[in-house]
Amino acid sequence: VVTLRFVLTGLGNIGRTFLEVLLARTQVLRARHGLELRAVGVADASGAALDPDGLDVAAVVALKQQRRGVASLPGARAGMTAAELLAACEADLLLEATPNHDDGEPGLSLVRAALRRRMSAVLASKGPLAVAFAELAALSDLSPETGPDAPALRFSAAVGGALPSVNLGRRDLAGERIDRVEAVLNATTQTVLGLRAQGLSARAALAEAQRVGIAEPDPALDLSGRDAACKLVILANAALGRPTRLADVAVVGIDGVTDEELRAAAAAGGRVSLLAVAQALPGAWPVDYRMSVAPTTLGPDHPLARLGPGEMGVVYHGDLCGRTTATNLAEGPVGSVSAMLRDVIEVARRR
Ligand SMILES: NC(=O)c1ccc[n+]([C@@H]2O[C@H](COP(=O)([O-])OP(=O)(O)OC[C@H]3O[C@@H](n4cnc5c(N)ncnc54)[C@H](OP(=O)(O)O)[C@@H]3O)[C@@H](O)[C@H]2O)c1
C-alpha cells in the first residue's frame, strides 16, 4: 500500500466534499488502488490544522458541515495561513481548492511552493494555471526538461469538473494534430441560455440558475465569458501544447444574446451555447491556434447541441482520430471531486 500524505487548502464545497468522498472510499482506494490517503494538514480562511500522523478527517468534515472554521478544531492554529501550513508540513501532495483572485492567489503561491519542494499538486482552482501555466509546468512532470522524479501537476477539475477535457486531449489524443477544439465549459451560461430559450427573461433565467445552485451569487465571471476563457487557456496549454495567456483569447459574454437568436436556433433544432474554440491556423507544425469564447449557434447535428442544463462537453477534431467528443452531466461538487480523485490516483501510480 502506498501512503500519500496530503495538505488540503480550501475546505468549501470542493475541499469538504473531497474529504467526504475520501471517508466513503477509504476501503475501495486501498483494495483497488493500493492507496492510503493521509490528511496531514488542512487550511481554510480561519486557520489551519496539522498532524503528521494524520488528522481526524471525520472531525474536519463535521466541523465544516456546521460552517465552522478549522481553527476551532482541538490543537489547530488560528490565523495560520495556508502558506505557513504548507511550509510546516512534510507531505507528498498539495490539494488546492481555494477561491482565486485575478492574480491567481492564494493558490499560485501555494502551488509554486509545493512544486519547488518537489511535492505534487492537484488543483481544483483555475487561477494559478490561467495566470502562470508555463512557470508551473516547468517545475513539474509536464515539462520535457524535468526528470522522471519531477513532481506531478494535475488539474482535471479546473476544466469542466468531471468532464475528462484535459486528459482526453493531452493523453488519449497525444499523437494527433488537433485541428479544432470546441467546448462548453461553463454551467451557468449553459443553464441561463437554455432557460432563456424556453422563454424566461435573462433576469428570471439567472435567478433560477442561482436557485438551483448552478450560478454563483456573483455571476459576473461566468456571464462575461471570463471563466470559460480561463479554462480554454488551461486546455490550450495542457492539451494543445500552445503557450497561451488570457490576453490571447477573444472573449464575448452572453449579455448581448437576443431572444430572436435563441428562438431561431431552437426553431432550427439547435441551441445557442457559450462556446470556447481553439481553431488551428493554416501552416506548418507545430500548429498555432486562434482562440475565442463567444455565444454560438449550434445546429442540430453538432455533437454539443443536445447538452442539458449544467452539462459540459468538449469536441476534439484530430487529423487521424476524426471527431472525438466527451460530455458530462454531474450534480454539484462531486463531479469536480471525482476529477480530483482521478488525478490523485494517477499521482499515486507514478510513485
Ligand atoms: N464549486 C465547484 O463546483 C467547482 C468546480 C471546479 C472548480 N472549482 C474551483 O475550486 C475552488 C474552490 O471552490 P469552492 O466551490 O469549494 O469554493 P468555496 O465553497 O467558496 O470554498 C472556498 C474555501 O477556501 C477557503 N479559503 C478562502 N480563502 C482562503 C485562504 N486565503 N487560505 C485558505 N483557505 C481559504 C474558504 O475558507 P472558509 O471555509 O473559512 O470560508 C473555503 O473553505 C475555486 O477555485 C473554484 O473555482 C469549483
The ligand as an SDF file (V2000), in Angstrom:
LIG
                    3D

 48 52  0  0  0  0  0  0  0  0999 V2000
  -17.7520   24.5600   -6.8210 N   0  0  0  0  0  0  0  0  0  0  0  0
  -17.4670   23.8880   -7.9380 C   0  0  0  0  0  0  0  0  0  0  0  0
  -18.3070   23.1410   -8.4680 O   0  0  0  0  0  0  0  0  0  0  0  0
  -16.0780   23.9830   -8.5470 C   0  0  0  0  0  0  0  0  0  0  0  0
  -15.7860   23.1690   -9.6410 C   0  0  0  0  0  0  0  0  0  0  0  0
  -14.4730   23.1810  -10.1670 C   0  0  0  0  0  0  0  0  0  0  0  0
  -13.5390   24.0330   -9.6250 C   0  0  0  0  0  0  0  0  0  0  0  0
  -13.8620   24.8550   -8.5750 N   0  0  0  0  0  0  0  0  0  0  0  0
  -12.8180   25.7110   -8.0160 C   0  0  0  0  0  0  0  0  0  0  0  0
  -12.4170   25.1670   -6.7630 O   0  0  0  0  0  0  0  0  0  0  0  0
  -12.0810   26.2020   -5.8490 C   0  0  0  0  0  0  0  0  0  0  0  0
  -12.9400   26.0530   -4.6010 C   0  0  0  0  0  0  0  0  0  0  0  0
  -14.3090   26.1760   -4.9460 O   0  0  0  0  0  0  0  0  0  0  0  0
  -15.4370   26.0260   -3.8460 P   0  0  0  0  0  0  0  0  0  0  0  0
  -16.7280   25.9780   -4.5760 O   0  0  0  0  0  0  0  0  0  0  0  0
  -15.0980   24.9330   -2.8920 O   0  0  0  0  0  0  0  0  0  0  0  0
  -15.3170   27.4290   -3.0760 O   0  0  0  0  0  0  0  0  0  0  0  0
  -15.8980   27.8040   -1.6380 P   0  0  0  0  0  0  0  0  0  0  0  0
  -17.0690   26.9220   -1.3010 O   0  0  0  0  0  0  0  0  0  0  0  0
  -16.0670   29.2730   -1.6290 O   0  0  0  0  0  0  0  0  0  0  0  0
  -14.7320   27.3890   -0.6220 O   0  0  0  0  0  0  0  0  0  0  0  0
  -13.5250   28.0520   -0.5840 C   0  0  0  0  0  0  0  0  0  0  0  0
  -12.7210   27.5470    0.5980 C   0  0  0  0  0  0  0  0  0  0  0  0
  -11.4580   28.2150    0.5830 O   0  0  0  0  0  0  0  0  0  0  0  0
  -11.2070   28.7590    1.8860 C   0  0  0  0  0  0  0  0  0  0  0  0
  -10.3500   29.9320    1.7410 N   0  0  0  0  0  0  0  0  0  0  0  0
  -10.6530   31.1520    1.2710 C   0  0  0  0  0  0  0  0  0  0  0  0
   -9.5680   31.9530    1.2940 N   0  0  0  0  0  0  0  0  0  0  0  0
   -8.5510   31.1880    1.7900 C   0  0  0  0  0  0  0  0  0  0  0  0
   -7.1890   31.4400    2.0760 C   0  0  0  0  0  0  0  0  0  0  0  0
   -6.6300   32.6280    1.8400 N   0  0  0  0  0  0  0  0  0  0  0  0
   -6.4460   30.4360    2.5990 N   0  0  0  0  0  0  0  0  0  0  0  0
   -7.0040   29.2120    2.8580 C   0  0  0  0  0  0  0  0  0  0  0  0
   -8.2800   28.9360    2.6100 N   0  0  0  0  0  0  0  0  0  0  0  0
   -9.0460   29.9140    2.0890 C   0  0  0  0  0  0  0  0  0  0  0  0
  -12.5660   29.0490    2.4480 C   0  0  0  0  0  0  0  0  0  0  0  0
  -12.4830   29.1560    3.8670 O   0  0  0  0  0  0  0  0  0  0  0  0
  -13.7750   29.2580    4.8310 P   0  0  0  0  0  0  0  0  0  0  0  0
  -14.4280   27.9070    4.7910 O   0  0  0  0  0  0  0  0  0  0  0  0
  -13.1740   29.5570    6.1580 O   0  0  0  0  0  0  0  0  0  0  0  0
  -14.6080   30.3560    4.2570 O   0  0  0  0  0  0  0  0  0  0  0  0
  -13.3490   27.8340    1.9530 C   0  0  0  0  0  0  0  0  0  0  0  0
  -13.1410   26.7500    2.8240 O   0  0  0  0  0  0  0  0  0  0  0  0
  -12.3020   27.5170   -6.6010 C   0  0  0  0  0  0  0  0  0  0  0  0
  -11.0890   27.9670   -7.1010 O   0  0  0  0  0  0  0  0  0  0  0  0
  -13.2630   27.1360   -7.7180 C   0  0  0  0  0  0  0  0  0  0  0  0
  -13.1260   27.9690   -8.8440 O   0  0  0  0  0  0  0  0  0  0  0  0
  -15.1060   24.8220   -8.0230 C   0  0  0  0  0  0  0  0  0  0  0  0
  1  2  1  0
  2  3  2  0
  2  4  1  0
  4  5  1  0
  4 48  2  0
  5  6  2  0
  6  7  1  0
  7  8  2  0
  8  9  1  0
  8 48  1  0
  9 10  1  0
  9 46  1  0
 10 11  1  0
 11 12  1  0
 11 44  1  0
 12 13  1  0
 13 14  1  0
 14 15  2  0
 14 16  1  0
 14 17  1  0
 17 18  1  0
 18 19  2  0
 18 20  1  0
 18 21  1  0
 21 22  1  0
 22 23  1  0
 23 24  1  0
 23 42  1  0
 24 25  1  0
 25 26  1  0
 25 36  1  0
 26 27  1  0
 26 35  1  0
 27 28  2  0
 28 29  1  0
 29 30  1  0
 29 35  2  0
 30 31  1  0
 30 32  2  0
 32 33  1  0
 33 34  2  0
 34 35  1  0
 36 37  1  0
 36 42  1  0
 37 38  1  0
 38 39  2  0
 38 40  1  0
 38 41  1  0
 42 43  1  0
 44 45  1  0
 44 46  1  0
 46 47  1  0
M  CHG  2   8   1  16  -1
M  END
$$$$
